[in-house]
Amino acid sequence: MSPAMLRARQPYFWKNAAMFALLGGISGSVYLYTYSFLMQDDFEDIPIPPVNDEQLAELQKEYAASKASK
């Protein structure tokens, strides 16, 4: 960059840096709040349907077949 370009950008550097910090802080705080809110959720109250041995064997075969095809 030429010295003239650097001099032209110099008055805006700290304003741009402050705006970047402000916008980054807002978006970072929203992200961290959302992440902490979602980590509080537990799924212990959701019932898991029982699976008999025949269905389990069939699901294991499907899983093995899908792994082999990849």
Biopython code that builds the backbone (N, CA, C, O; Angstrom):
import numpy as np
from Bio.PDB.StructureBuilder import StructureBuilder

atoms = [
    (1, "MET", "N", (0.837, -1.174, 0.000)),
    (1, "MET", "CA", (0.000, 0.000, 0.000)),
    (1, "MET", "C", (0.887, 1.243, 0.000)),
    (1, "MET", "O", (1.942, 1.279, 0.634)),
    (2, "SER", "N", (0.450, 2.214, -0.696)),
    (2, "SER", "CA", (1.244, 3.432, -0.801)),
    (2, "SER", "C", (1.096, 4.260, 0.483)),
    (2, "SER", "O", (0.118, 4.112, 1.215)),
    (3, "PRO", "N", (2.071, 5.125, 0.744)),
    (3, "PRO", "CA", (1.974, 5.991, 1.934)),
    (3, "PRO", "C", (0.736, 6.888, 1.910)),
    (3, "PRO", "O", (0.165, 7.180, 2.961)),
    (4, "ALA", "N", (0.321, 7.322, 0.731)),
    (4, "ALA", "CA", (-0.867, 8.173, 0.638)),
    (4, "ALA", "C", (-2.120, 7.395, 1.036)),
    (4, "ALA", "O", (-3.006, 7.942, 1.691)),
    (5, "MET", "N", (-2.197, 6.129, 0.648)),
    (5, "MET", "CA", (-3.339, 5.296, 1.010)),
    (5, "MET", "C", (-3.375, 5.054, 2.521)),
    (5, "MET", "O", (-4.441, 5.069, 3.135)),
    (6, "LEU", "N", (-2.219, 4.834, 3.101)),
    (6, "LEU", "CA", (-2.149, 4.642, 4.556)),
    (6, "LEU", "C", (-2.594, 5.902, 5.299)),
    (6, "LEU", "O", (-3.323, 5.815, 6.288)),
    (7, "ARG", "N", (-2.157, 7.072, 4.824)),
    (7, "ARG", "CA", (-2.576, 8.329, 5.460)),
    (7, "ARG", "C", (-4.070, 8.558, 5.304)),
    (7, "ARG", "O", (-4.701, 9.109, 6.206)),
    (8, "ALA", "N", (-4.649, 8.148, 4.181)),
    (8, "ALA", "CA", (-6.081, 8.341, 3.956)),
    (8, "ALA", "C", (-6.905, 7.432, 4.862)),
    (8, "ALA", "O", (-8.000, 7.806, 5.281)),
    (9, "ARG", "N", (-6.395, 6.256, 5.166)),
    (9, "ARG", "CA", (-7.135, 5.320, 6.009)),
    (9, "ARG", "C", (-6.901, 5.533, 7.507)),
    (9, "ARG", "O", (-7.668, 5.031, 8.328)),
    (10, "GLN", "N", (-5.883, 6.250, 7.857)),
    (10, "GLN", "CA", (-5.499, 6.406, 9.260)),
    (10, "GLN", "C", (-6.608, 6.965, 10.164)),
    (10, "GLN", "O", (-6.758, 6.454, 11.274)),
    (11, "PRO", "N", (-7.387, 7.966, 9.773)),
    (11, "PRO", "CA", (-8.414, 8.497, 10.683)),
    (11, "PRO", "C", (-9.531, 7.504, 10.979)),
    (11, "PRO", "O", (-10.224, 7.640, 11.987)),
    (12, "TYR", "N", (-9.712, 6.525, 10.129)),
    (12, "TYR", "CA", (-10.822, 5.592, 10.301)),
    (12, "TYR", "C", (-10.424, 4.292, 10.999)),
    (12, "TYR", "O", (-11.290, 3.472, 11.303)),
    (13, "PHE", "N", (-9.141, 4.092, 11.255)),
    (13, "PHE", "CA", (-8.679, 2.820, 11.798)),
    (13, "PHE", "C", (-9.305, 2.519, 13.155)),
    (13, "PHE", "O", (-9.858, 1.434, 13.340)),
    (14, "TRP", "N", (-9.235, 3.435, 14.098)),
    (14, "TRP", "CA", (-9.734, 3.158, 15.456)),
    (14, "TRP", "C", (-11.251, 3.077, 15.490)),
    (14, "TRP", "O", (-11.817, 2.305, 16.264)),
    (15, "LYS", "N", (-11.915, 3.875, 14.651)),
    (15, "LYS", "CA", (-13.379, 3.773, 14.571)),
    (15, "LYS", "C", (-13.792, 2.412, 14.032)),
    (15, "LYS", "O", (-14.718, 1.786, 14.547)),
    (16, "ASN", "N", (-13.100, 1.959, 12.992)),
    (16, "ASN", "CA", (-13.403, 0.650, 12.422)),
    (16, "ASN", "C", (-13.076, -0.466, 13.414)),
    (16, "ASN", "O", (-13.824, -1.439, 13.517)),
    (17, "ALA", "N", (-11.974, -0.335, 14.137)),
    (17, "ALA", "CA", (-11.604, -1.353, 15.116)),
    (17, "ALA", "C", (-12.626, -1.410, 16.252)),
    (17, "ALA", "O", (-12.974, -2.494, 16.721)),
    (18, "ALA", "N", (-13.105, -0.248, 16.693)),
    (18, "ALA", "CA", (-14.105, -0.219, 17.755)),
    (18, "ALA", "C", (-15.426, -0.815, 17.283)),
    (18, "ALA", "O", (-16.073, -1.547, 18.031)),
    (19, "MET", "N", (-15.829, -0.517, 16.070)),
    (19, "MET", "CA", (-17.070, -1.072, 15.526)),
    (19, "MET", "C", (-16.951, -2.582, 15.347)),
    (19, "MET", "O", (-17.905, -3.318, 15.600)),
    (20, "PHE", "N", (-15.790, -3.040, 14.915)),
    (20, "PHE", "CA", (-15.553, -4.478, 14.785)),
    (20, "PHE", "C", (-15.648, -5.162, 16.141)),
    (20, "PHE", "O", (-16.259, -6.224, 16.262)),
    (21, "ALA", "N", (-15.047, -4.561, 17.158)),
    (21, "ALA", "CA", (-15.109, -5.137, 18.506)),
    (21, "ALA", "C", (-16.549, -5.148, 19.022)),
    (21, "ALA", "O", (-16.970, -6.121, 19.648)),
    (22, "LEU", "N", (-17.298, -4.091, 18.770)),
    (22, "LEU", "CA", (-18.686, -4.019, 19.218)),
    (22, "LEU", "C", (-19.548, -5.077, 18.538)),
    (22, "LEU", "O", (-20.273, -5.813, 19.207)),
    (23, "LEU", "N", (-19.472, -5.153, 17.222)),
    (23, "LEU", "CA", (-20.273, -6.134, 16.491)),
    (23, "LEU", "C", (-19.835, -7.565, 16.796)),
    (23, "LEU", "O", (-20.667, -8.466, 16.903)),
    (24, "GLY", "N", (-18.532, -7.766, 16.936)),
    (24, "GLY", "CA", (-18.034, -9.092, 17.300)),
    (24, "GLY", "C", (-18.460, -9.486, 18.705)),
    (24, "GLY", "O", (-18.762, -10.651, 18.962)),
    (25, "GLY", "N", (-18.484, -8.512, 19.620)),
    (25, "GLY", "CA", (-18.928, -8.788, 20.981)),
    (25, "GLY", "C", (-20.404, -9.133, 21.047)),
    (25, "GLY", "O", (-20.806, -10.034, 21.784)),
    (26, "ILE", "N", (-21.207, -8.420, 20.280)),
    (26, "ILE", "CA", (-22.648, -8.703, 20.269)),
    (26, "ILE", "C", (-22.919, -10.094, 19.692)),
    (26, "ILE", "O", (-23.651, -10.887, 20.285)),
    (27, "SER", "N", (-22.329, -10.383, 18.537)),
    (27, "SER", "CA", (-22.575, -11.689, 17.924)),
    (27, "SER", "C", (-21.972, -12.812, 18.757)),
    (27, "SER", "O", (-22.562, -13.888, 18.846)),
    (28, "GLY", "N", (-20.826, -12.591, 19.362)),
    (28, "GLY", "CA", (-20.232, -13.609, 20.232)),
    (28, "GLY", "C", (-21.055, -13.864, 21.472)),
    (28, "GLY", "O", (-21.189, -15.008, 21.904)),
    (29, "SER", "N", (-21.614, -12.802, 22.057)),
    (29, "SER", "CA", (-22.431, -12.993, 23.259)),
    (29, "SER", "C", (-23.740, -13.713, 22.925)),
    (29, "SER", "O", (-24.210, -14.532, 23.714)),
    (30, "VAL", "N", (-24.332, -13.418, 21.767)),
    (30, "VAL", "CA", (-25.540, -14.135, 21.351)),
    (30, "VAL", "C", (-25.216, -15.606, 21.137)),
    (30, "VAL", "O", (-25.987, -16.473, 21.547)),
    (31, "TYR", "N", (-24.096, -15.897, 20.506)),
    (31, "TYR", "CA", (-23.690, -17.282, 20.278)),
    (31, "TYR", "C", (-23.461, -18.008, 21.602)),
    (31, "TYR", "O", (-23.948, -19.124, 21.782)),
    (32, "LEU", "N", (-22.737, -17.400, 22.519)),
    (32, "LEU", "CA", (-22.456, -18.045, 23.800)),
    (32, "LEU", "C", (-23.724, -18.231, 24.632)),
    (32, "LEU", "O", (-23.877, -19.259, 25.291)),
    (33, "TYR", "N", (-24.633, -17.257, 24.615)),
    (33, "TYR", "CA", (-25.892, -17.398, 25.340)),
    (33, "TYR", "C", (-26.706, -18.557, 24.767)),
    (33, "TYR", "O", (-27.252, -19.368, 25.515)),
    (34, "THR", "N", (-26.786, -18.630, 23.441)),
    (34, "THR", "CA", (-27.546, -19.700, 22.807)),
    (34, "THR", "C", (-26.921, -21.054, 23.116)),
    (34, "THR", "O", (-27.635, -22.013, 23.408)),
    (35, "TYR", "N", (-25.617, -21.141, 23.055)),
    (35, "TYR", "CA", (-24.932, -22.400, 23.342)),
    (35, "TYR", "C", (-25.165, -22.825, 24.790)),
    (35, "TYR", "O", (-25.442, -23.996, 25.051)),
    (36, "SER", "N", (-25.056, -21.898, 25.723)),
    (36, "SER", "CA", (-25.260, -22.255, 27.128)),
    (36, "SER", "C", (-26.717, -22.623, 27.396)),
    (36, "SER", "O", (-26.988, -23.494, 28.222)),
    (37, "PHE", "N", (-27.654, -21.976, 26.712)),
    (37, "PHE", "CA", (-29.071, -22.299, 26.877)),
    (37, "PHE", "C", (-29.374, -23.695, 26.350)),
    (37, "PHE", "O", (-30.131, -24.443, 26.968)),
    (38, "LEU", "N", (-28.788, -24.047, 25.212)),
    (38, "LEU", "CA", (-29.056, -25.355, 24.628)),
    (38, "LEU", "C", (-28.372, -26.477, 25.396)),
    (38, "LEU", "O", (-28.856, -27.608, 25.373)),
    (39, "MET", "N", (-27.279, -26.205, 26.066)),
    (39, "MET", "CA", (-26.599, -27.245, 26.826)),
    (39, "MET", "C", (-27.342, -27.588, 28.123)),
    (39, "MET", "O", (-27.040, -28.609, 28.741)),
    (40, "GLN", "N", (-28.292, -26.775, 28.544)),
    (40, "GLN", "CA", (-29.059, -27.047, 29.753)),
    (40, "GLN", "C", (-30.132, -28.102, 29.500)),
    (40, "GLN", "O", (-30.638, -28.700, 30.450)),
    (41, "ASP", "N", (-30.481, -28.336, 28.263)),
    (41, "ASP", "CA", (-31.567, -29.244, 27.935)),
    (41, "ASP", "C", (-31.104, -30.683, 28.098)),
    (41, "ASP", "O", (-30.021, -31.053, 27.643)),
    (42, "ASP", "N", (-31.923, -31.485, 28.745)),
    (42, "ASP", "CA", (-31.658, -32.914, 28.817)),
    (42, "ASP", "C", (-32.885, -33.650, 28.295)),
    (42, "ASP", "O", (-34.006, -33.144, 28.355)),
    (43, "PHE", "N", (-32.658, -34.815, 27.799)),
    (43, "PHE", "CA", (-33.727, -35.560, 27.159)),
    (43, "PHE", "C", (-34.114, -36.785, 27.973)),
    (43, "PHE", "O", (-34.562, -37.788, 27.416)),
    (44, "GLU", "N", (-33.946, -36.711, 29.276)),
    (44, "GLU", "CA", (-34.279, -37.841, 30.131)),
    (44, "GLU", "C", (-35.779, -38.073, 30.239)),
    (44, "GLU", "O", (-36.205, -39.189, 30.533)),
    (45, "ASP", "N", (-36.582, -37.054, 30.011)),
    (45, "ASP", "CA", (-38.029, -37.196, 30.138)),
    (45, "ASP", "C", (-38.682, -37.775, 28.875)),
    (45, "ASP", "O", (-39.886, -38.031, 28.869)),
    (46, "ILE", "N", (-37.904, -37.982, 27.813)),
    (46, "ILE", "CA", (-38.450, -38.538, 26.578)),
    (46, "ILE", "C", (-38.326, -40.059, 26.649)),
    (46, "ILE", "O", (-37.221, -40.584, 26.790)),
    (47, "PRO", "N", (-39.436, -40.760, 26.554)),
    (47, "PRO", "CA", (-39.361, -42.223, 26.655)),
    (47, "PRO", "C", (-38.738, -42.837, 25.403)),
    (47, "PRO", "O", (-38.959, -42.367, 24.287)),
    (48, "ILE", "N", (-37.967, -43.881, 25.609)),
    (48, "ILE", "CA", (-37.360, -44.615, 24.513)),
    (48, "ILE", "C", (-38.198, -45.858, 24.282)),
    (48, "ILE", "O", (-38.395, -46.646, 25.207)),
    (49, "PRO", "N", (-38.693, -46.051, 23.076)),
    (49, "PRO", "CA", (-39.546, -47.218, 22.841)),
    (49, "PRO", "C", (-38.726, -48.508, 22.941)),
    (49, "PRO", "O", (-37.567, -48.544, 22.529)),
    (50, "PRO", "N", (-39.325, -49.553, 23.485)),
    (50, "PRO", "CA", (-38.584, -50.816, 23.597)),
    (50, "PRO", "C", (-38.383, -51.452, 22.222)),
    (50, "PRO", "O", (-39.242, -51.344, 21.347)),
    (51, "VAL", "N", (-37.254, -52.106, 22.043)),
    (51, "VAL", "CA", (-36.916, -52.763, 20.791)),
    (51, "VAL", "C", (-36.670, -54.232, 21.112)),
    (51, "VAL", "O", (-35.869, -54.560, 21.987)),
    (52, "ASN", "N", (-37.365, -55.110, 20.399)),
    (52, "ASN", "CA", (-37.137, -56.535, 20.657)),
    (52, "ASN", "C", (-35.889, -57.001, 19.903)),
    (52, "ASN", "O", (-35.324, -56.249, 19.109)),
    (53, "ASP", "N", (-35.467, -58.228, 20.149)),
    (53, "ASP", "CA", (-34.214, -58.732, 19.593)),
    (53, "ASP", "C", (-34.241, -58.836, 18.074)),
    (53, "ASP", "O", (-33.218, -58.617, 17.425)),
    (54, "GLU", "N", (-35.387, -59.165, 17.499)),
    (54, "GLU", "CA", (-35.482, -59.280, 16.040)),
    (54, "GLU", "C", (-35.291, -57.924, 15.369)),
    (54, "GLU", "O", (-34.570, -57.806, 14.378)),
    (55, "GLN", "N", (-35.939, -56.912, 15.914)),
    (55, "GLN", "CA", (-35.797, -55.567, 15.349)),
    (55, "GLN", "C", (-34.367, -55.061, 15.524)),
    (55, "GLN", "O", (-33.827, -54.396, 14.640)),
    (56, "LEU", "N", (-33.756, -55.378, 16.666)),
    (56, "LEU", "CA", (-32.387, -54.941, 16.916)),
    (56, "LEU", "C", (-31.429, -55.585, 15.916)),
    (56, "LEU", "O", (-30.537, -54.915, 15.397)),
    (57, "ALA", "N", (-31.602, -56.867, 15.645)),
    (57, "ALA", "CA", (-30.744, -57.553, 14.673)),
    (57, "ALA", "C", (-30.925, -56.954, 13.284)),
    (57, "ALA", "O", (-29.949, -56.778, 12.554)),
    (58, "GLU", "N", (-32.155, -56.641, 12.915)),
    (58, "GLU", "CA", (-32.416, -56.036, 11.614)),
    (58, "GLU", "C", (-31.771, -54.657, 11.508)),
    (58, "GLU", "O", (-31.186, -54.330, 10.476)),
    (59, "LEU", "N", (-31.869, -53.855, 12.547)),
    (59, "LEU", "CA", (-31.250, -52.527, 12.548)),
    (59, "LEU", "C", (-29.734, -52.628, 12.483)),
    (59, "LEU", "O", (-29.090, -51.813, 11.821)),
    (60, "GLN", "N", (-29.154, -53.617, 13.161)),
    (60, "GLN", "CA", (-27.703, -53.792, 13.114)),
    (60, "GLN", "C", (-27.250, -54.188, 11.710)),
    (60, "GLN", "O", (-26.197, -53.740, 11.254)),
    (61, "LYS", "N", (-28.022, -55.012, 11.026)),
    (61, "LYS", "CA", (-27.693, -55.405, 9.652)),
    (61, "LYS", "C", (-27.764, -54.196, 8.735)),
    (61, "LYS", "O", (-26.888, -54.018, 7.889)),
    (62, "GLU", "N", (-28.786, -53.360, 8.881)),
    (62, "GLU", "CA", (-28.913, -52.151, 8.058)),
    (62, "GLU", "C", (-27.753, -51.198, 8.313)),
    (62, "GLU", "O", (-27.218, -50.591, 7.385)),
    (63, "TYR", "N", (-27.368, -51.073, 9.589)),
    (63, "TYR", "CA", (-26.255, -50.188, 9.930)),
    (63, "TYR", "C", (-24.956, -50.708, 9.327)),
    (63, "TYR", "O", (-24.175, -49.931, 8.778)),
    (64, "ALA", "N", (-24.718, -52.010, 9.424)),
    (64, "ALA", "CA", (-23.497, -52.593, 8.855)),
    (64, "ALA", "C", (-23.485, -52.445, 7.343)),
    (64, "ALA", "O", (-22.432, -52.191, 6.758)),
    (65, "ALA", "N", (-24.628, -52.597, 6.706)),
    (65, "ALA", "CA", (-24.701, -52.441, 5.257)),
    (65, "ALA", "C", (-24.437, -50.987, 4.845)),
    (65, "ALA", "O", (-23.778, -50.738, 3.836)),
    (66, "SER", "N", (-24.936, -50.056, 5.606)),
    (66, "SER", "CA", (-24.704, -48.651, 5.259)),
    (66, "SER", "C", (-23.241, -48.273, 5.485)),
    (66, "SER", "O", (-22.694, -47.460, 4.739)),
    (67, "LYS", "N", (-22.605, -48.847, 6.497)),
    (67, "LYS", "CA", (-21.187, -48.570, 6.734)),
    (67, "LYS", "C", (-20.321, -49.186, 5.635)),
    (67, "LYS", "O", (-19.319, -48.601, 5.225)),
    (68, "ALA", "N", (-20.713, -50.366, 5.163)),
    (68, "ALA", "CA", (-19.928, -51.055, 4.128)),
    (68, "ALA", "C", (-20.043, -50.327, 2.788)),
    (68, "ALA", "O", (-19.104, -50.361, 1.994)),
    (69, "SER", "N", (-21.168, -49.673, 2.522)),
    (69, "SER", "CA", (-21.355, -48.991, 1.248)),
    (69, "SER", "C", (-20.618, -47.668, 1.178)),
    (69, "SER", "O", (-20.435, -47.133, 0.085)),
    (70, "LYS", "N", (-20.193, -47.127, 2.298)),
    (70, "LYS", "CA", (-19.481, -45.828, 2.297)),
    (70, "LYS", "C", (-18.046, -45.976, 2.018)),
    (70, "LYS", "O", (-17.318, -44.984, 1.983)),
]
sb = StructureBuilder()
sb.init_structure("model")
sb.init_model(0)
sb.init_chain("A")
sb.init_seg("    ")
for serial, (resi, resn, name, xyz) in enumerate(atoms, 1):
    if name == "N":
        sb.init_residue(resn, " ", resi, " ")
    sb.init_atom(name, np.array(xyz, "f"), 0.0, 1.0, " ", f" {name:<3s}", serial, name[0])
structure = sb.get_structure()
